Amino acid sequence: MPKVSFIKPHMQSFEVAQGENLMKALLAQGIPVASSCKGDGVCSKCKVKVVTGALNLSGEKVTETILKAKNSISTSDRISCQCEVLGDVTIDTGYW
């Protein structure tokens, strides 16, 4: 099973089923995720910085590409409600 890890030492890594939505996985672990659209792919507040394992997330969907362009989000960041975990990944946000 893929593992989601964090660069902050106080945050515990956890395993997810392959193909699980990243935002839903974080919320299921009780980890806060910024969002005003509740994962509908509208607000882009749930963006995460991918520290390692970018290739272990699903490819960008059209909605994510549009949101990132519209909101000037770095190409290395991902919108967590728009990607699935396919392998080990380490992430961070500015609000954890």
C-alpha positions in Angstrom: 0.0 0.0 0.0 1.3 3.5 -0.8 2.3 5.7 2.1 1.6 9.4 2.5 4.3 11.2 4.5 5.0 14.7 5.6 8.1 16.8 6.1 6.8 18.1 9.5 8.1 15.7 12.2 4.9 16.0 14.3 2.7 14.6 11.5 2.4 10.8 11.3 2.7 9.0 7.9 -0.1 6.7 6.9 -0.9 4.1 4.3 -3.7 4.4 1.7 -5.3 2.1 -0.8 -3.7 2.5 -4.2 -5.8 5.0 -6.3 -7.4 6.7 -3.3 -8.1 10.4 -3.6 -5.5 12.4 -1.7 -7.8 14.9 -0.1 -10.2 12.2 1.1 -7.3 10.2 2.5 -6.0 13.2 4.4 -9.5 14.0 5.8 -10.1 10.3 6.8 -6.9 10.6 8.9 -8.2 13.7 10.6 -5.7 16.0 8.9 -7.2 19.4 8.0 -7.4 20.3 4.4 -8.2 23.8 3.3 -11.3 23.9 1.0 -14.4 26.0 0.5 -15.8 23.7 -2.3 -15.5 20.5 -0.3 -13.5 18.8 -3.0 -15.6 19.7 -6.0 -12.5 21.1 -7.9 -13.6 24.7 -7.7 -11.6 26.6 -5.1 -8.0 25.1 -5.4 -7.5 25.8 -1.7 -6.6 22.2 -1.1 -3.3 22.5 -3.0 -0.3 20.6 -1.6 3.4 20.9 -2.3 4.8 17.6 -3.4 8.2 17.2 -1.8 8.9 13.7 -3.2 7.0 11.2 -5.2 5.3 13.5 -7.7 5.3 10.6 -10.2 3.4 8.5 -7.7 0.3 10.7 -8.0 -2.2 10.4 -10.9 -1.8 12.6 -13.9 -3.3 16.1 -13.9 -6.9 16.2 -14.9 -8.3 19.1 -17.1 -10.0 20.6 -14.0 -6.7 20.7 -12.1 -4.8 22.2 -15.0 -7.4 25.0 -15.4 -7.4 25.7 -11.6 -3.7 25.9 -11.5 -3.5 28.3 -14.4 -6.4 30.5 -13.2 -4.9 30.8 -9.6 -1.2 31.0 -10.6 -0.4 27.8 -8.7 3.1 26.3 -9.2 3.3 23.4 -11.6 5.0 21.3 -8.8 2.0 21.8 -6.5 -1.1 19.5 -6.8 -4.7 20.1 -6.0 -5.4 17.3 -3.5 -9.1 16.8 -4.5 -8.0 16.2 -8.1 -5.3 13.5 -7.7 -5.1 9.9 -6.6 -2.2 8.3 -4.7 -0.5 5.6 -6.7 2.7 5.2 -4.7 4.6 6.7 -1.8 4.5 10.5 -1.7 5.7 13.2 0.7 3.7 16.4 0.9 3.4 19.7 2.7 1.2 22.8 2.9 1.7 26.3 4.2 -0.9 25.8 6.9 0.1 22.6 8.7 
